[in-house]
Amino acid sequence: MRDDIHCKLICIDIDGTLLNDVKEVLPEVKRAVKRQYEKGRKIALVSGRMPCAVRQVEEQLETDCIKICNAGTFIIVDGACVKEEVMSTQIMRQLYTSIDQKHHVPLWVYQGYNWYVTRTDSFVEKESGIIKYRPNVVNLYELAENWDKAGISPNKFLAAANEEKIDEIQTELKRWKNRAFDVARSSGNYLEIFPGNVNKGKAIVSLCDILNISTENVAAIGDHELDIPMIETAGIGIAMGNAIQILKEKADFVTMTNNEAGVAHALNDYLGF
């Protein structure tokens, strides 16, 4: 444990970090998280997942958690959304053209507590099975028109496909001039698309402002590209043993893998009992 930092908030990514490869919270991890909570440290689950899917993990932990959902665009404290970031429906239309119509990859749309898809495929079905939630299959242009009338805007988008196709889509989107969004992968197959002024690191800054604590009092644990800003922002950044190399290089510590209860080892070894 670093003696110069008094940890008050622990921010943990979910997939590839808190959960093992079969999407379970290992008993050692559950005990370690609960121990930190009982010491008075707040626990935040920080994920690209939608709120109901984050809540399911919170239930596995049997510990009250702050939930930073939808890639940092939707923050829930004590059951209420305290901060939300959105993008325009015009961007939604443009992404539909660039992703679905060009690459034949469904566009996933997240708004608040809801999930929409432009059509289903094996990736949609797999995600739906994992989180036990069926998305609404929509005509995107009709959805955008209805949202424009109601003053509703989306929080984030996602493209899911094989890694080669995601490489192609990510490269193309990064070439857009004057884009008002950013992109990062939460896994090899998942490309998250979110407002340009938002990421997991900035979400942590917003949460710290709400809780009136310093980011130096934060420990963060993650494994993939989407987690890099979170690791860079926190006073203590911890990479999973299964993390991508660039995240390991930016972290203060590297723990064991998600299948080896790496979160438990990180909490016990680097934050103490």
For each residue, the residues with C-beta under 8 A, 3 or more apart:
1: 269 270 271 272
2: 5 235 236 252 270
3:
4:
5: 2 216 217 219 235 236
6: 217
7: 10 41 217 218 219 235 236 271
8: 41 42 211 213 217 218
9: 41 42 43 44 204 207 208 211 213 217 218 219
10: 7 33 36 41 42 43 44 218 219 220 221 267 271
11: 44 46 68 200 204 218 219 220 221 230 234
12: 17 18 33 43 44 45 46 220 221 222 263
13: 16 17 18 46 47 200 221 222 223 224 226 227 230
14: 17 18 19 45 46 47 49 54 57
15: 18 19 23 47 48 49 186 187
16: 13 19 187 223 224 240 242 243 258
17: 12 13 14 221 222 223 227 240 258 262 263
18: 12 13 14 15 25 29 45 57 221 258 263
19: 14 15 16 23 24 25 57 258
20: 23 24 25 26 258 259
21: 258 259
22:
23: 15 19 20 130
24: 19 20 60
25: 18 19 20 29 30 57 60 61
26: 20 29 30 261 264
27: 30 31
28: 31 32 261 264
29: 18 25 26 32 33 261 263 264
30: 25 26 27 33 34 60 61 62
31: 27 28 34 35 264
32: 28 29 35 36 261 263 264 267 268
33: 10 12 29 30 36 37 43 61 63 263 264 267
34: 30 31 37 38 61 62 63
35: 31 32 38 39 267 273
36: 10 32 33 39 41 43 267 271
37: 33 34 40 41 42 43 63 64
38: 34 35
39: 35 36 273
40: 37
41: 7 8 9 10 36 37 271
42: 8 9 10 37 66 211
43: 9 10 12 33 36 37 61 63 64 65 66
44: 9 10 11 12 65 66 67 68 204 207
45: 12 14 18 54 57 58 65 66 67 68
46: 11 12 13 14 68 72 200 203 204 220 222 227 230
47: 13 14 15 53 54 57 67 68 69 71 186
48: 15 70 71 156 158 186 190 192 226
49: 14 15 53 54 57 69 70 131
50: 53 54 69 70 110 113 114 115 131 133
51: 54 55 67 69 70 74 76 112 113
52: 55 56 113 131 133
53: 47 49 50 56 57 130 131 133
54: 14 45 47 49 50 51 57 58 65 67 69
55: 51 52 58 59 67
56: 52 53 59 60 131 132
57: 14 18 19 25 45 47 49 53 54 60 61
58: 45 54 55 61 63 64 65 67
59: 55 56 62
60: 24 25 30 56 57
61: 25 30 33 34 43 57 58 65
62: 30 34 59
63: 33 34 37 43 58
64: 37 43 58
65: 43 44 45 54 58 61
66: 42 43 44 45 75 76 77 207
67: 44 45 47 51 54 55 58 75 76
68: 11 44 45 46 47 72 74 75 76 200 203 204 207
69: 47 49 50 51 54 73 74 75 76
70: 48 49 50 51 73 74 110 155 156 194
71: 47 48 155 156 184 186 192 194 198 199 200 226
72: 46 68 75 85 194 198 199 200 201 202 203
73: 69 70 84 85 86 110 155 156 194 195 198 203
74: 51 68 69 70 81 83 84 85 112 155
75: 66 67 68 69 72 81 82 83 84 203 206 207 210
76: 51 66 67 68 69 79 80 81 82
77: 66 80 82 207 210
78:
79: 76
80: 76 77
81: 74 75 76 84 112
82: 75 76 77 210
83: 74 75 203 206 207 210
84: 73 74 75 81 112 155
85: 72 73 74 155 194 195 197 198
86: 73 153 154 155 195
87: 91 92 153 154 155 156 157 180 181 194 195
88: 91 92 153 180
89: 92 93 144 147 148 153 154
90: 93 94
91: 87 88 94 95 180 181
92: 87 88 89 95 96 107 109 140 144 154 157
93: 89 90 96 97 140 141 144
94: 90 91 97 98
95: 91 92 98 99 107 157 193
96: 92 93 99 100 101 107 118 140 141
97: 93 94 100 101 102
98: 94 95 101 102 103 169 172 173
99: 95 96 102 103 105 107 159 169
100: 96 97 103 104 105 106 107 118 119 140
101: 96 97 98 104
102: 97 98 99
103: 98 99 100 159 161 165 168 169
104: 100 101
105: 99 100 121 159 160 161 165 169
106: 100 117 118 119 120 121 123 124 159 160
107: 92 95 96 99 100 117 118 140 157 158 159
108: 115 116 117 124 135 157 158 159 160
109: 92 115 116 117 118 138 140 143 154 157
110: 50 70 73 114 115 116 154 155 156 157 158
111: 114 116 147 152 153 154 155
112: 51 74 81 84 155
113: 50 51 52
114: 50 110 111 136
115: 50 108 109 110 133 135 136
116: 108 109 110 111 135 136 137 138 143
117: 106 107 108 109 120 124 135 136 137 138
118: 96 100 106 107 109 137 138 140
119: 100 106 124 137
120: 106 117 124 125 135 137
121: 105 106 124 125 160
122: 125 126
123: 106 126 127 160 161 189
124: 106 108 117 119 120 121 127 128 135 160
125: 120 121 122 128 129
126: 122 123 129 130
127: 123 124 130 131 160
128: 124 125 131 132 133 134 135
129: 125 126 132
130: 23 53 126 127
131: 49 50 52 53 56 127 128
132: 56 128 129
133: 50 52 53 115 128
134: 128
135: 108 115 116 117 120 124 128
136: 114 115 116 117
137: 116 117 118 119 120
138: 109 116 117 118 142 143
139: 142 143
140: 92 93 96 100 107 109 118 143 144
141: 93 96 144 145
142: 138 139 145 146
143: 109 116 138 139 140 146 147
144: 89 92 93 140 141 147 148
145: 141 142 148 149
146: 142 143 149 150 152
147: 89 111 143 144 150 151 152 153 154
148: 89 144 145 151
149: 145 146
150: 146 147
151: 147 148
152: 111 146 147
153: 86 87 88 89 111 147
154: 86 87 89 92 109 110 111 147 157
155: 70 71 73 74 84 85 86 87 110 111 112 194
156: 48 70 71 73 87 110 192 193 194 195
157: 87 92 95 107 108 109 110 154 192 193 194
158: 48 107 108 110 190 191 192 193
159: 99 103 105 106 107 108 166 169 190 191 193
160: 105 106 108 121 123 124 127 166 189 190 191
161: 103 105 123 165 166 169 189
162: 165 166 189
163: 166 167 188 189
164: 167 168
165: 103 105 161 162 168 169
166: 159 160 161 162 163 169 170 185 188 189 190 191
167: 163 164 170 171
168: 103 164 165 171 172
169: 98 99 103 105 159 161 165 166 172 173 191
170: 166 167 173 174 183 185 191
171: 167 168 174 175
172: 98 168 169 175 176
173: 98 169 170 176 179 181 183 191 193
174: 170 171 183
175: 171 172
176: 172 173 179
177:
178:
179: 173 176 182 196
180: 87 88 91 195 196
181: 87 91 173 193 194 195 196
182: 179 193 194 195 196 198 199
183: 170 173 174 191 192 193 194
184: 71 191 192 194 199 225 226 228
185: 166 170 188 190 191 192 224 225 226
186: 15 47 48 71 190 192 224 225 226
187: 15 16 190 224
188: 163 166 185
189: 123 160 161 162 163 166
190: 48 158 159 160 166 185 186 187
191: 158 159 160 166 169 170 173 183 184 185
192: 48 71 156 157 158 183 184 185 186 226
193: 95 156 157 158 159 173 181 182 183
194: 70 71 72 73 85 87 155 156 157 181 182 183 184 198 199
195: 73 85 86 87 156 180 181 182 198
196: 179 180 181 182
197: 85 202
198: 71 72 73 85 182 194 195 202 203
199: 71 72 182 184 194 202 203 226 229 230
200: 11 13 46 68 71 72 203 204 222 226 227 229 230 233
201: 72 204 205 228 229 230 231 232 233
202: 72 197 198 199 205 206 229 233
203: 46 68 72 73 75 83 198 199 200 206 207 230
204: 9 11 44 46 68 200 201 207 208 215 218 220 230 233 234
205: 201 202 208 209 215 233
206: 75 83 202 203 209 210
207: 9 44 66 68 75 77 83 203 204 210 211
208: 9 204 205 211 212 213 214 215 217 218
209: 205 206 212
210: 75 77 82 83 206 207
211: 8 9 42 207 208
212: 208 209
213: 8 9 208 217 218
214: 208 217 218 235
215: 204 205 208 218 233 234 235
216: 5 235
217: 5 6 7 8 9 208 213 214 235
218: 7 8 9 10 11 204 208 213 214 215 233 234 235 236
219: 5 7 9 10 11 234 235 236 237 238 270 271
220: 10 11 12 46 204 227 230 231 233 234 236 237 238
221: 10 11 12 13 17 18 238 239 240 255 262 263 266
222: 12 13 17 46 200 226 227 228 230 231 238 239 240 243 247
223: 13 16 17 227 239 240 242 243 244 247 258
224: 13 16 185 186 187 227 243 244 247
225: 184 185 186 228 244 246 247
226: 13 48 71 184 185 186 192 199 200 222
227: 13 17 46 200 220 222 223 224 230 231 243 247
228: 184 201 222 225 231 232 246 247 250
229: 199 200 201 202 232 233
230: 11 13 46 199 200 201 203 204 220 222 227 233 234 237
231: 201 220 222 227 228 234 237 238 239 247 250 251
232: 201 228 229 237 250
233: 200 201 202 204 205 215 218 220 229 230
234: 11 204 215 218 219 220 230 231 237
235: 2 5 7 214 215 216 217 218 219
236: 2 5 7 218 219 220 252 253 270 271
237: 219 220 230 231 232 234 250 251 252 253
238: 219 220 221 222 231 251 252 253 254 255 266 270
239: 221 222 223 231 243 247 248 250 251 253 254 255
240: 16 17 221 222 223 243 254 255 256 257 258 262 263
241: 254 255 256 257 258 260 262
242: 16 223 257 258 259 262
243: 16 222 223 224 227 239 240 247 248 251 254
244: 223 224 225 247 248
245: 248 249
246: 225 228 249 250
247: 222 223 224 225 227 228 231 239 243 244 250 251
248: 239 243 244 245 251 254
249: 245 246
250: 228 231 232 237 239 246 247
251: 231 237 238 239 243 247 248 254
252: 2 236 237 238 270
253: 236 237 238 239 266 269 270
254: 238 239 240 241 243 248 251
255: 221 238 239 240 241 262 263 265 266 269 270
256: 240 241 260 261 262 265
257: 240 241 242 260 262
258: 16 17 18 19 20 21 223 240 241 242 262 263
259: 20 21 242
260: 241 256 257 265
261: 26 28 29 32 256 264 265
262: 17 221 240 241 242 255 256 257 258 265 266
263: 12 17 18 29 32 33 221 240 255 258 266 267
264: 26 28 29 31 32 33 261 267 268
265: 255 256 260 261 262 268 269
266: 221 238 253 255 262 263 269 270 271
267: 10 32 33 35 36 263 264 270 271
268: 32 264 265 271 272 273
269: 1 253 255 265 266
270: 1 2 219 236 238 252 253 255 266 267
271: 1 7 10 36 41 219 236 266 267 268
272: 1 268
273: 35 39 268
